[in-house]
Amino acid sequence: MKNIVPEKLKAGDEIRVIAPATGLKIIGADCRQIAKERFEAMGLKVSFGKNTTDDNFDMFGSADVMKRAEDIMDAFEDKNVKAIFTIIGGYNSNQVLPFLDYELIRQNPKIICGYSDITALLNGIRAKTGLITFYGPHYSSVGMKKGNEYTFEMLRQVLFIGNCDWKASAEWSDDLWFIDQEKREFIKNDGWRIVQPGDAEGHLEGGNLQTFMLLNGTPYQQNFAPDTILVLEDCFVSAVADAKSFMARLQSLAQREDFRNVRALIIGRFQKASEVSDEKLAFLIRHIPQLKGLPVITGADFGHTTPIATLPLGGHCIIRSGQIRIDW
């Protein structure tokens, strides 16, 4: 399917915040305010979906699926809205996929950005429309008070300018920043690791591996077209993102017939609780036969540690001598 390219952002544009998975209520007042101020400092106006309110929060921390779908469609239909940001991830954004008007989305292309469980929404929209979507920070991610300069700058470059040299951050964090914005722990970043060297050029696809796998066999599965550069990360939830489970999911993905179109693999940094060491990750990569000969980079700045890169799914990517350039 041919890519549909949304307009880039510019000062004065309005962004719409929605909650396709977990509801707004989980986000603290300070985080909401900091995020609003940060987006306004970029020259953007912030609005919220009419159902993205504290009272739309059921026993599982979400809202009725039709209300969530309504907010998505309202955002695409509203001509004043130029970009859509998800409030946070969760577990159930795939529920909304059958209730979206993909022809309306196709006729009103715009930026939509989020990560984690939002993988289902981003890839479902890509599969049905060809729209370039963005695996990047949630609205709440921008509410981090400290240590988020890399996230802001890459978000600005990718969404306003449309290209950037993707480099490793100077430091990273995997702490409970959303509980205490002042008590932070930053770790020096030694850079990403080239597990298997090589050059590649193609278009980015992927997201959170656990969520990506939920779309297999559905009408919302994003297939790997020729010259795919796959970006994958996993999150720690009750030890289901340890090295063995990651290997099992990655092996399953690699056994898809269309995996032959993958030209390179970039893996996001694991959380500390996952206990996925560089040694373990390199071992499992070298023991998946379908990855033999593919360039593989690990420890990249996207996923469930911070900072968070903004990656255009469907956008162009060049890997040369361990350096990465992206544009869309």
Phi and psi restraints in degrees (value plus and minus 20) as a CYANA .aco file:
   2 LYS   PHI     -89.3   -49.3
   2 LYS   PSI     119.7   159.7
   3 ASN   PHI     -85.6   -45.6
   3 ASN   PSI     121.7   161.7
   4 ILE   PHI    -126.1   -86.1
   4 ILE   PSI     108.1   148.1
   5 VAL   PHI    -127.0   -87.0
   5 VAL   PSI      99.7   139.7
   6 PRO   PHI     -94.9   -54.9
   6 PRO   PSI     147.1   187.1
   7 GLU   PHI     -94.0   -54.0
   7 GLU   PSI     126.4   166.4
   8 LYS   PHI     -94.1   -54.1
   8 LYS   PSI     139.4   179.4
   9 LEU   PHI     -99.0   -59.0
   9 LEU   PSI     134.2   174.2
  10 LYS   PHI    -166.2  -126.2
  10 LYS   PSI     141.9   181.9
  11 ALA   PHI     -76.0   -36.0
  11 ALA   PSI     117.8   157.8
  12 GLY   PHI      77.5   117.5
  12 GLY   PSI     -32.2     7.8
  13 ASP   PHI     -91.6   -51.6
  13 ASP   PSI     134.3   174.3
  14 GLU   PHI    -121.3   -81.3
  14 GLU   PSI     116.0   156.0
  15 ILE   PHI    -131.4   -91.4
  15 ILE   PSI     126.1   166.1
  16 ARG   PHI    -131.6   -91.6
  16 ARG   PSI     109.8   149.8
  17 VAL   PHI    -120.2   -80.2
  17 VAL   PSI     108.8   148.8
  18 ILE   PHI    -153.1  -113.1
  18 ILE   PSI     147.3   187.3
  19 ALA   PHI    -148.0  -108.0
  19 ALA   PSI      61.1   101.1
  20 PRO   PHI     -92.8   -52.8
  20 PRO   PSI     -33.5     6.5
  21 ALA   PHI    -147.2  -107.2
  21 ALA   PSI    -129.5   -89.5
  22 THR   PHI     -87.5   -47.5
  22 THR   PSI     126.5   166.5
  23 GLY   PHI    -101.2   -61.2
  23 GLY   PSI     148.7   188.7
  24 LEU   PHI     -81.0   -41.0
  24 LEU   PSI     -51.0   -11.0
  25 LYS   PHI     -77.0   -37.0
  25 LYS   PSI     -47.8    -7.8
  26 ILE   PHI     -91.4   -51.4
  26 ILE   PSI     -35.4     4.6
  27 ILE   PHI    -113.2   -73.2
  27 ILE   PSI     105.6   145.6
  28 GLY   PHI     -87.2   -47.2
  28 GLY   PSI     138.1   178.1
  29 ALA   PHI     -81.6   -41.6
  29 ALA   PSI     -58.3   -18.3
  30 ASP   PHI     -86.4   -46.4
  30 ASP   PSI     -60.5   -20.5
  31 CYS   PHI     -84.3   -44.3
  31 CYS   PSI     -63.8   -23.8
  32 ARG   PHI     -79.9   -39.9
  32 ARG   PSI     -64.5   -24.5
  33 GLN   PHI     -88.5   -48.5
  33 GLN   PSI     -63.6   -23.6
  34 ILE   PHI     -81.6   -41.6
  34 ILE   PSI     -63.9   -23.9
  35 ALA   PHI     -81.2   -41.2
  35 ALA   PSI     -64.5   -24.5
  36 LYS   PHI     -79.2   -39.2
  36 LYS   PSI     -65.7   -25.7
  37 GLU   PHI     -85.4   -45.4
  37 GLU   PSI     -57.4   -17.4
  38 ARG   PHI     -86.6   -46.6
  38 ARG   PSI     -64.1   -24.1
  39 PHE   PHI     -86.5   -46.5
  39 PHE   PSI     -59.3   -19.3
  40 GLU   PHI     -84.5   -44.5
  40 GLU   PSI     -53.5   -13.5
  41 ALA   PHI     -86.1   -46.1
  41 ALA   PSI     -43.1    -3.1
  42 MET   PHI    -102.3   -62.3
  42 MET   PSI     -20.7    19.3
  43 GLY   PHI      69.1   109.1
  43 GLY   PSI      -4.4    35.6
  44 LEU   PHI    -124.3   -84.3
  44 LEU   PSI     128.2   168.2
  45 LYS   PHI    -114.8   -74.8
  45 LYS   PSI     122.2   162.2
  46 VAL   PHI    -134.5   -94.5
  46 VAL   PSI     108.9   148.9
  47 SER   PHI    -153.0  -113.0
  47 SER   PSI     141.8   181.8
  48 PHE   PHI    -140.1  -100.1
  48 PHE   PSI     126.8   166.8
  49 GLY   PHI     -79.7   -39.7
  49 GLY   PSI     129.4   169.4
  50 LYS   PHI     -85.1   -45.1
  50 LYS   PSI     -41.8    -1.8
  51 ASN   PHI    -120.7   -80.7
  51 ASN   PSI     -19.3    20.7
  52 THR   PHI    -108.9   -68.9
  52 THR   PSI      53.6    93.6
  53 THR   PHI    -153.1  -113.1
  53 THR   PSI     142.7   182.7
  54 ASP   PHI     -81.1   -41.1
  54 ASP   PSI     -50.6   -10.6
  55 ASP   PHI     -97.5   -57.5
  55 ASP   PSI     -34.5     5.5
  56 ASN   PHI    -108.4   -68.4
  56 ASN   PSI      56.4    96.4
  57 PHE   PHI    -173.8  -133.8
  57 PHE   PSI      76.9   116.9
  58 ASP   PHI    -107.5   -67.5
  58 ASP   PSI    -187.7  -147.7
  59 MET   PHI     -85.2   -45.2
  59 MET   PSI     -37.4     2.6
  60 PHE   PHI    -124.0   -84.0
  60 PHE   PSI      -8.8    31.2
  61 GLY   PHI      57.7    97.7
  61 GLY   PSI       3.6    43.6
  62 SER   PHI    -153.2  -113.2
  62 SER   PSI    -194.8  -154.8
  63 ALA   PHI    -137.2   -97.2
  63 ALA   PSI     147.4   187.4
  64 ASP   PHI     -73.7   -33.7
  64 ASP   PSI     117.6   157.6
  65 VAL   PHI     -79.2   -39.2
  65 VAL   PSI     -56.1   -16.1
  66 MET   PHI     -90.3   -50.3
  66 MET   PSI     -52.5   -12.5
  67 LYS   PHI     -87.9   -47.9
  67 LYS   PSI     -59.8   -19.8
  68 ARG   PHI     -85.3   -45.3
  68 ARG   PSI     -63.4   -23.4
  69 ALA   PHI     -84.1   -44.1
  69 ALA   PSI     -58.6   -18.6
  70 GLU   PHI     -81.2   -41.2
  70 GLU   PSI     -62.6   -22.6
  71 ASP   PHI     -84.2   -44.2
  71 ASP   PSI     -57.5   -17.5
  72 ILE   PHI     -82.6   -42.6
  72 ILE   PSI     -68.1   -28.1
  73 MET   PHI     -89.1   -49.1
  73 MET   PSI     -56.7   -16.7
  74 ASP   PHI     -80.0   -40.0
  74 ASP   PSI     -60.2   -20.2
  75 ALA   PHI     -86.6   -46.6
  75 ALA   PSI     -60.9   -20.9
  76 PHE   PHI     -90.3   -50.3
  76 PHE   PSI     -53.8   -13.8
  77 GLU   PHI     -98.0   -58.0
  77 GLU   PSI     -49.2    -9.2
  78 ASP   PHI     -91.1   -51.1
  78 ASP   PSI      96.1   136.1
  79 LYS   PHI     -87.3   -47.3
  79 LYS   PSI     -40.9    -0.9
  80 ASN   PHI     -97.6   -57.6
  80 ASN   PSI     -41.5    -1.5
  81 VAL   PHI    -104.6   -64.6
  81 VAL   PSI     107.4   147.4
  82 LYS   PHI    -129.8   -89.8
  82 LYS   PSI     -36.3     3.7
  83 ALA   PHI    -173.3  -133.3
  83 ALA   PSI     131.5   171.5
  84 ILE   PHI    -141.8  -101.8
  84 ILE   PSI     108.7   148.7
  85 PHE   PHI    -139.2   -99.2
  85 PHE   PSI     115.8   155.8
  86 THR   PHI    -102.6   -62.6
  86 THR   PSI     127.2   167.2
  87 ILE   PHI     -92.2   -52.2
  87 ILE   PSI     -59.8   -19.8
  88 ILE   PHI    -190.4  -150.4
  88 ILE   PSI     154.0   194.0
  89 GLY   PHI    -107.9   -67.9
  89 GLY   PSI    -162.4  -122.4
  90 GLY   PHI     134.2   174.2
  90 GLY   PSI    -144.9  -104.9
  91 TYR   PHI    -167.7  -127.7
  91 TYR   PSI     -25.3    14.7
  92 ASN   PHI    -158.5  -118.5
  92 ASN   PSI       5.6    45.6
  93 SER   PHI     -87.9   -47.9
  93 SER   PSI     -39.5     0.5
  94 ASN   PHI     -85.7   -45.7
  94 ASN   PSI     -39.1     0.9
  95 GLN   PHI     -81.2   -41.2
  95 GLN   PSI     -51.4   -11.4
  96 VAL   PHI     -99.6   -59.6
  96 VAL   PSI     -36.1     3.9
  97 LEU   PHI     -76.9   -36.9
  97 LEU   PSI     -59.6   -19.6
  98 PRO   PHI     -92.1   -52.1
  98 PRO   PSI     -30.3     9.7
  99 PHE   PHI    -128.8   -88.8
  99 PHE   PSI      -5.1    34.9
 100 LEU   PHI    -120.0   -80.0
 100 LEU   PSI     128.1   168.1
 101 ASP   PHI    -114.4   -74.4
 101 ASP   PSI      75.8   115.8
 102 TYR   PHI     -91.4   -51.4
 102 TYR   PSI     -46.2    -6.2
 103 GLU   PHI     -88.9   -48.9
 103 GLU   PSI     -60.0   -20.0
 104 LEU   PHI     -83.0   -43.0
 104 LEU   PSI     -62.0   -22.0
 105 ILE   PHI     -82.0   -42.0
 105 ILE   PSI     -62.9   -22.9
 106 ARG   PHI     -81.4   -41.4
 106 ARG   PSI     -56.5   -16.5
 107 GLN   PHI    -103.2   -63.2
 107 GLN   PSI     -31.7     8.3
 108 ASN   PHI    -151.8  -111.8
 108 ASN   PSI      40.7    80.7
 109 PRO   PHI     -86.8   -46.8
 109 PRO   PSI     116.2   156.2
 110 LYS   PHI    -175.3  -135.3
 110 LYS   PSI     144.2   184.2
 111 ILE   PHI     -83.6   -43.6
 111 ILE   PSI     114.9   154.9
 112 ILE   PHI    -153.9  -113.9
 112 ILE   PSI     109.6   149.6
 113 CYS   PHI    -155.0  -115.0
 113 CYS   PSI     116.4   156.4
 114 GLY   PHI     155.4   195.4
 114 GLY   PSI    -199.3  -159.3
 115 TYR   PHI    -169.3  -129.3
 115 TYR   PSI    -192.7  -152.7
 116 SER   PHI      44.4    84.4
 116 SER   PSI    -143.7  -103.7
 117 ASP   PHI     -80.9   -40.9
 117 ASP   PSI     -41.7    -1.7
 118 ILE   PHI     -87.4   -47.4
 118 ILE   PSI     -30.7     9.3
 119 THR   PHI     -68.4   -28.4
 119 THR   PSI     -61.0   -21.0
 120 ALA   PHI     -82.9   -42.9
 120 ALA   PSI     -64.3   -24.3
 121 LEU   PHI     -87.0   -47.0
 121 LEU   PSI     -66.5   -26.5
 122 LEU   PHI     -82.0   -42.0
 122 LEU   PSI     -63.7   -23.7
 123 ASN   PHI     -98.3   -58.3
 123 ASN   PSI     -52.5   -12.5
 124 GLY   PHI     -82.2   -42.2
 124 GLY   PSI     -64.2   -24.2
 125 ILE   PHI     -84.8   -44.8
 125 ILE   PSI     -61.6   -21.6
 126 ARG   PHI     -82.3   -42.3
 126 ARG   PSI     -64.0   -24.0
 127 ALA   PHI     -83.9   -43.9
 127 ALA   PSI     -55.1   -15.1
 128 LYS   PHI    -110.8   -70.8
 128 LYS   PSI     -40.7    -0.7
 129 THR   PHI    -148.6  -108.6
 129 THR   PSI     -46.3    -6.3
 130 GLY   PHI      66.7   106.7
 130 GLY   PSI     -16.8    23.2
 131 LEU   PHI     -85.0   -45.0
 131 LEU   PSI     113.5   153.5
 132 ILE   PHI     -88.0   -48.0
 132 ILE   PSI     104.7   144.7
 133 THR   PHI    -137.8   -97.8
 133 THR   PSI     151.3   191.3
 134 PHE   PHI    -147.3  -107.3
 134 PHE   PSI      98.2   138.2
 135 TYR   PHI    -109.4   -69.4
 135 TYR   PSI      80.2   120.2
 136 GLY   PHI    -179.7  -139.7
 136 GLY   PSI    -185.4  -145.4
 137 PRO   PHI     -83.9   -43.9
 137 PRO   PSI     125.1   165.1
 138 HIS   PHI     -92.2   -52.2
 138 HIS   PSI     150.2   190.2
 139 TYR   PHI     -77.3   -37.3
 139 TYR   PSI     -63.9   -23.9
 140 SER   PHI     -85.3   -45.3
 140 SER   PSI     -49.9    -9.9
 141 SER   PHI     -81.3   -41.3
 141 SER   PSI     -53.9   -13.9
 142 VAL   PHI     -93.9   -53.9
 142 VAL   PSI     -31.5     8.5
 143 GLY   PHI    -103.6   -63.6
 143 GLY   PSI     -15.8    24.2
 144 MET   PHI     -90.6   -50.6
 144 MET   PSI     107.5   147.5
 145 LYS   PHI     -94.5   -54.5
 145 LYS   PSI     -59.9   -19.9
 146 LYS   PHI    -145.9  -105.9
 146 LYS   PSI     131.0   171.0
 147 GLY   PHI      53.7    93.7
 147 GLY   PSI       8.3    48.3
 148 ASN   PHI    -142.3  -102.3
 148 ASN   PSI      -5.8    34.2
 149 GLU   PHI     -81.4   -41.4
 149 GLU   PSI     -60.4   -20.4
 150 TYR   PHI     -79.0   -39.0
 150 TYR   PSI     -64.3   -24.3
 151 THR   PHI     -79.7   -39.7
 151 THR   PSI     -67.8   -27.8
 152 PHE   PHI     -82.3   -42.3
 152 PHE   PSI     -66.3   -26.3
 153 GLU   PHI     -86.7   -46.7
 153 GLU   PSI     -62.4   -22.4
 154 MET   PHI     -89.3   -49.3
 154 MET   PSI     -56.8   -16.8
 155 LEU   PHI     -79.0   -39.0
 155 LEU   PSI     -65.0   -25.0
 156 ARG   PHI     -84.2   -44.2
 156 ARG   PSI     -67.6   -27.6
 157 GLN   PHI     -82.0   -42.0
 157 GLN   PSI     -65.6   -25.6
 158 VAL   PHI     -91.9   -51.9
 158 VAL   PSI     -64.4   -24.4
 159 LEU   PHI    -104.8   -64.8
 159 LEU   PSI     -48.3    -8.3
 160 PHE   PHI    -114.8   -74.8
 160 PHE   PSI     -61.5   -21.5
 161 ILE   PHI    -116.1   -76.1
 161 ILE   PSI     -60.4   -20.4
 162 GLY   PHI      81.3   121.3
 162 GLY   PSI     -17.8    22.2
 163 ASN   PHI    -176.7  -136.7
 163 ASN   PSI     140.9   180.9
 164 CYS   PHI    -188.4  -148.4
 164 CYS   PSI     137.6   177.6
 165 ASP   PHI    -107.2   -67.2
 165 ASP   PSI      95.2   135.2
 166 TRP   PHI    -101.9   -61.9
 166 TRP   PSI      92.3   132.3
 167 LYS   PHI    -138.6   -98.6
 167 LYS   PSI     142.0   182.0
 168 ALA   PHI     -92.2   -52.2
 168 ALA   PSI     125.5   165.5
 169 SER   PHI     -92.0   -52.0
 169 SER   PSI     142.2   182.2
 170 ALA   PHI     -95.9   -55.9
 170 ALA   PSI     -51.5   -11.5
 171 GLU   PHI    -171.5  -131.5
 171 GLU   PSI     145.5   185.5
 172 TRP   PHI    -163.6  -123.6
 172 TRP   PSI     149.5   189.5
 173 SER   PHI    -163.5  -123.5
 173 SER   PSI     133.3   173.3
 174 ASP   PHI    -166.1  -126.1
 174 ASP   PSI      32.7    72.7
 175 ASP   PHI    -134.6   -94.6
 175 ASP   PSI     156.6   196.6
 176 LEU   PHI    -108.8   -68.8
 176 LEU   PSI      41.0    81.0
 177 TRP   PHI     -80.1   -40.1
 177 TRP   PSI     -50.8   -10.8
 178 PHE   PHI     -93.5   -53.5
 178 PHE   PSI     -33.3     6.7
 179 ILE   PHI    -112.9   -72.9
 179 ILE   PSI     -61.1   -21.1
 180 ASP   PHI    -158.3  -118.3
 180 ASP   PSI      84.7   124.7
 181 GLN   PHI     -90.7   -50.7
 181 GLN   PSI     -34.8     5.2
 182 GLU   PHI    -117.5   -77.5
 182 GLU   PSI     -50.6   -10.6
 183 LYS   PHI    -110.3   -70.3
 183 LYS   PSI      75.9   115.9
 184 ARG   PHI    -143.9  -103.9
 184 ARG   PSI     133.0   173.0
 185 GLU   PHI    -150.4  -110.4
 185 GLU   PSI      96.4   136.4
 186 PHE   PHI    -130.8   -90.8
 186 PHE   PSI     120.5   160.5
 187 ILE   PHI    -139.3   -99.3
 187 ILE   PSI     112.2   152.2
 188 LYS   PHI     -81.3   -41.3
 188 LYS   PSI     113.9   153.9
 189 ASN   PHI    -115.6   -75.6
 189 ASN   PSI     100.6   140.6
 190 ASP   PHI    -105.6   -65.6
 190 ASP   PSI     -13.9    26.1
 191 GLY   PHI      74.9   114.9
 191 GLY   PSI     146.1   186.1
 192 TRP   PHI     -95.0   -55.0
 192 TRP   PSI     145.9   185.9
 193 ARG   PHI    -134.6   -94.6
 193 ARG   PSI     112.8   152.8
 194 ILE   PHI    -112.4   -72.4
 194 ILE   PSI      78.4   118.4
 195 VAL   PHI     -96.1   -56.1
 195 VAL   PSI     -60.3   -20.3
 196 GLN   PHI    -153.4  -113.4
 196 GLN   PSI      96.3   136.3
 197 PRO   PHI     -92.3   -52.3
 197 PRO   PSI     143.9   183.9
 198 GLY   PHI     127.7   167.7
 198 GLY   PSI     143.2   183.2
 199 ASP   PHI    -127.2   -87.2
 199 ASP   PSI     132.6   172.6
 200 ALA   PHI    -177.2  -137.2
 200 ALA   PSI     136.4   176.4
 201 GLU   PHI    -163.8  -123.8
 201 GLU   PSI     116.8   156.8
 202 GLY   PHI     155.2   195.2
 202 GLY   PSI    -172.7  -132.7
 203 HIS   PHI    -139.7   -99.7
 203 HIS   PSI     125.5   165.5
 204 LEU   PHI     -98.1   -58.1
 204 LEU   PSI     120.1   160.1
 205 GLU   PHI    -165.7  -125.7
 205 GLU   PSI     137.3   177.3
 206 GLY   PHI     114.3   154.3
 206 GLY   PSI    -163.2  -123.2
 207 GLY   PHI     118.9   158.9
 207 GLY   PSI    -164.2  -124.2
 208 ASN   PHI     -97.5   -57.5
 208 ASN   PSI     103.1   143.1
 209 LEU   PHI     -82.5   -42.5
 209 LEU   PSI     -63.5   -23.5
 210 GLN   PHI     -77.5   -37.5
 210 GLN   PSI     -65.2   -25.2
 211 THR   PHI     -93.2   -53.2
 211 THR   PSI     -59.4   -19.4
 212 PHE   PHI     -75.8   -35.8
 212 PHE   PSI     -59.2   -19.2
 213 MET   PHI     -88.5   -48.5
 213 MET   PSI     -44.1    -4.1
 214 LEU   PHI     -84.2   -44.2
 214 LEU   PSI     -41.5    -1.5
 215 LEU   PHI    -108.3   -68.3
 215 LEU   PSI     -29.7    10.3
 216 ASN   PHI     -77.3   -37.3
 216 ASN   PSI     110.5   150.5
 217 GLY   PHI      60.0   100.0
 217 GLY   PSI     -17.0    23.0
 218 THR   PHI    -123.4   -83.4
 218 THR   PSI     148.4   188.4
 219 PRO   PHI     -87.9   -47.9
 219 PRO   PSI     -26.3    13.7
 220 TYR   PHI    -126.6   -86.6
 220 TYR   PSI      -9.0    31.0
 221 GLN   PHI     -90.9   -50.9
 221 GLN   PSI     109.5   149.5
 222 GLN   PHI    -109.2   -69.2
 222 GLN   PSI      93.7   133.7
 223 ASN   PHI    -101.1   -61.1
 223 ASN   PSI     136.4   176.4
 224 PHE   PHI    -109.9   -69.9
 224 PHE   PSI      85.6   125.6
 225 ALA   PHI     -96.4   -56.4
 225 ALA   PSI     146.1   186.1
 226 PRO   PHI     -72.7   -32.7
 226 PRO   PSI     121.3   161.3
 227 ASP   PHI      46.4    86.4
 227 ASP   PSI      28.5    68.5
 228 THR   PHI    -107.8   -67.8
 228 THR   PSI     114.0   154.0
 229 ILE   PHI    -128.3   -88.3
 229 ILE   PSI      95.3   135.3
 230 LEU   PHI    -112.2   -72.2
 230 LEU   PSI     106.9   146.9
 231 VAL   PHI    -132.4   -92.4
 231 VAL   PSI     103.1   143.1
 232 LEU   PHI    -155.3  -115.3
 232 LEU   PSI     123.8   163.8
 233 GLU   PHI    -164.4  -124.4
 233 GLU   PSI     145.8   185.8
 234 ASP   PHI    -157.4  -117.4
 234 ASP   PSI     135.0   175.0
 235 CYS   PHI    -136.0   -96.0
 235 CYS   PSI     130.2   170.2
 236 PHE   PHI    -103.9   -63.9
 236 PHE   PSI      95.0   135.0
 237 VAL   PHI    -157.3  -117.3
 237 VAL   PSI      85.1   125.1
 238 SER   PHI      30.9    70.9
 238 SER   PSI      24.7    64.7
 239 ALA   PHI      47.3    87.3
 239 ALA   PSI      -3.2    36.8
 240 VAL   PHI    -106.3   -66.3
 240 VAL   PSI     -14.5    25.5
 241 ALA   PHI    -140.5  -100.5
 241 ALA   PSI      14.5    54.5
 242 ASP   PHI     -99.5   -59.5
 242 ASP   PSI     157.6   197.6
 243 ALA   PHI     -82.3   -42.3
 243 ALA   PSI     -60.6   -20.6
 244 LYS   PHI     -86.7   -46.7
 244 LYS   PSI     -64.8   -24.8
 245 SER   PHI     -89.8   -49.8
 245 SER   PSI     -56.0   -16.0
 246 PHE   PHI     -82.2   -42.2
 246 PHE   PSI     -62.5   -22.5
 247 MET   PHI     -81.8   -41.8
 247 MET   PSI     -61.7   -21.7
 248 ALA   PHI     -82.7   -42.7
 248 ALA   PSI     -63.1   -23.1
 249 ARG   PHI     -89.2   -49.2
 249 ARG   PSI     -62.5   -22.5
 250 LEU   PHI     -85.0   -45.0
 250 LEU   PSI     -59.3   -19.3
 251 GLN   PHI     -82.4   -42.4
 251 GLN   PSI     -61.6   -21.6
 252 SER   PHI     -81.1   -41.1
 252 SER   PSI     -63.9   -23.9
 253 LEU   PHI     -83.0   -43.0
 253 LEU   PSI     -60.7   -20.7
 254 ALA   PHI     -87.6   -47.6
 254 ALA   PSI     -37.5     2.5
 255 GLN   PHI    -106.8   -66.8
 255 GLN   PSI     -24.6    15.4
 256 ARG   PHI     -85.2   -45.2
 256 ARG   PSI     123.8   163.8
 257 GLU   PHI     -80.1   -40.1
 257 GLU   PSI     -56.9   -16.9
 258 ASP   PHI     -98.9   -58.9
 258 ASP   PSI     -21.6    18.4
 259 PHE   PHI     -84.4   -44.4
 259 PHE   PSI     -39.6     0.4
 260 ARG   PHI     -81.8   -41.8
 260 ARG   PSI     -36.4     3.6
 261 ASN   PHI    -106.0   -66.0
 261 ASN   PSI     -24.9    15.1
 262 VAL   PHI     -98.3   -58.3
 262 VAL   PSI     109.9   149.9
 263 ARG   PHI    -124.8   -84.8
 263 ARG   PSI     -39.5     0.5
 264 ALA   PHI    -184.3  -144.3
 264 ALA   PSI     141.3   181.3
 265 LEU   PHI    -151.6  -111.6
 265 LEU   PSI     108.3   148.3
 266 ILE   PHI    -139.4   -99.4
 266 ILE   PSI     103.8   143.8
 267 ILE   PHI    -131.5   -91.5
 267 ILE   PSI     111.5   151.5
 268 GLY   PHI     -94.7   -54.7
 268 GLY   PSI     139.4   179.4
 269 ARG   PHI     -82.9   -42.9
 269 ARG   PSI     116.2   156.2
 270 PHE   PHI    -103.5   -63.5
 270 PHE   PSI     131.2   171.2
 271 GLN   PHI     -89.4   -49.4
 271 GLN   PSI     133.0   173.0
 272 LYS   PHI     -80.1   -40.1
 272 LYS   PSI     -56.9   -16.9
 273 ALA   PHI     -83.7   -43.7
 273 ALA   PSI     -42.0    -2.0
 274 SER   PHI     -90.5   -50.5
 274 SER   PSI     -42.0    -2.0
 275 GLU   PHI      35.4    75.4
 275 GLU   PSI      21.3    61.3
 276 VAL   PHI    -119.4   -79.4
 276 VAL   PSI      75.7   115.7
 277 SER   PHI     -95.3   -55.3
 277 SER   PSI     143.0   183.0
 278 ASP   PHI     -77.7   -37.7
 278 ASP   PSI     -59.5   -19.5
 279 GLU   PHI     -84.5   -44.5
 279 GLU   PSI     -65.2   -25.2
 280 LYS   PHI     -83.3   -43.3
 280 LYS   PSI     -63.3   -23.3
 281 LEU   PHI     -85.7   -45.7
 281 LEU   PSI     -63.6   -23.6
 282 ALA   PHI     -82.2   -42.2
 282 ALA   PSI     -58.9   -18.9
 283 PHE   PHI     -83.0   -43.0
 283 PHE   PSI     -68.9   -28.9
 284 LEU   PHI     -87.2   -47.2
 284 LEU   PSI     -55.5   -15.5
 285 ILE   PHI     -82.7   -42.7
 285 ILE   PSI     -61.7   -21.7
 286 ARG   PHI     -94.5   -54.5
 286 ARG   PSI     -29.4    10.6
 287 HIS   PHI    -131.5   -91.5
 287 HIS   PSI      -3.1    36.9
 288 ILE   PHI    -127.3   -87.3
 288 ILE   PSI      87.6   127.6
 289 PRO   PHI     -75.6   -35.6
 289 PRO   PSI     -56.2   -16.2
 290 GLN   PHI     -90.1   -50.1
 290 GLN   PSI     -31.7     8.3
 291 LEU   PHI    -111.5   -71.5
 291 LEU   PSI     -24.9    15.1
 292 LYS   PHI     -80.3   -40.3
 292 LYS   PSI     107.7   147.7
 293 GLY   PHI      67.3   107.3
 293 GLY   PSI     -30.5     9.5
 294 LEU   PHI    -104.6   -64.6
 294 LEU   PSI     118.2   158.2
 295 PRO   PHI     -81.7   -41.7
 295 PRO   PSI     111.8   151.8
 296 VAL   PHI    -152.2  -112.2
 296 VAL   PSI     104.2   144.2
 297 ILE   PHI    -137.1   -97.1
 297 ILE   PSI     114.7   154.7
 298 THR   PHI    -143.5  -103.5
 298 THR   PSI     146.5   186.5
 299 GLY   PHI      56.2    96.2
 299 GLY   PSI       2.2    42.2
 300 ALA   PHI     -95.4   -55.4
 300 ALA   PSI     136.6   176.6
 301 ASP   PHI    -102.7   -62.7
 301 ASP   PSI      50.5    90.5
 302 PHE   PHI    -174.9  -134.9
 302 PHE   PSI     135.0   175.0
 303 GLY   PHI      93.8   133.8
 303 GLY   PSI    -158.7  -118.7
 304 HIS   PHI    -121.8   -81.8
 304 HIS   PSI     -10.2    29.8
 305 THR   PHI    -128.1   -88.1
 305 THR   PSI     152.1   192.1
 306 THR   PHI    -142.3  -102.3
 306 THR   PSI     132.5   172.5
 307 PRO   PHI     -97.3   -57.3
 307 PRO   PSI     156.3   196.3
 308 ILE   PHI    -145.5  -105.5
 308 ILE   PSI     102.7   142.7
 309 ALA   PHI     -94.5   -54.5
 309 ALA   PSI     137.9   177.9
 310 THR   PHI    -128.4   -88.4
 310 THR   PSI      96.9   136.9
 311 LEU   PHI    -139.3   -99.3
 311 LEU   PSI     100.7   140.7
 312 PRO   PHI     -97.3   -57.3
 312 PRO   PSI      88.7   128.7
 313 LEU   PHI     -93.1   -53.1
 313 LEU   PSI      98.7   138.7
 314 GLY   PHI      82.0   122.0
 314 GLY   PSI     -33.2     6.8
 315 GLY   PHI     -96.7   -56.7
 315 GLY   PSI     148.1   188.1
 316 HIS   PHI    -105.0   -65.0
 316 HIS   PSI     121.8   161.8
 317 CYS   PHI    -161.0  -121.0
 317 CYS   PSI     116.6   156.6
 318 ILE   PHI    -144.3  -104.3
 318 ILE   PSI     107.5   147.5
 319 ILE   PHI    -132.6   -92.6
 319 ILE   PSI      98.7   138.7
 320 ARG   PHI    -156.3  -116.3
 320 ARG   PSI      99.4   139.4
 321 SER   PHI      31.5    71.5
 321 SER   PSI      20.6    60.6
 322 GLY   PHI      60.5   100.5
 322 GLY   PSI     -20.3    19.7
 323 GLN   PHI    -119.4   -79.4
 323 GLN   PSI     126.1   166.1
 324 ILE   PHI    -146.7  -106.7
 324 ILE   PSI     111.5   151.5
 325 ARG   PHI    -142.1  -102.1
 325 ARG   PSI     111.8   151.8
 326 ILE   PHI    -147.2  -107.2
 326 ILE   PSI     127.4   167.4
 327 ASP   PHI    -177.2  -137.2
 327 ASP   PSI     149.2   189.2
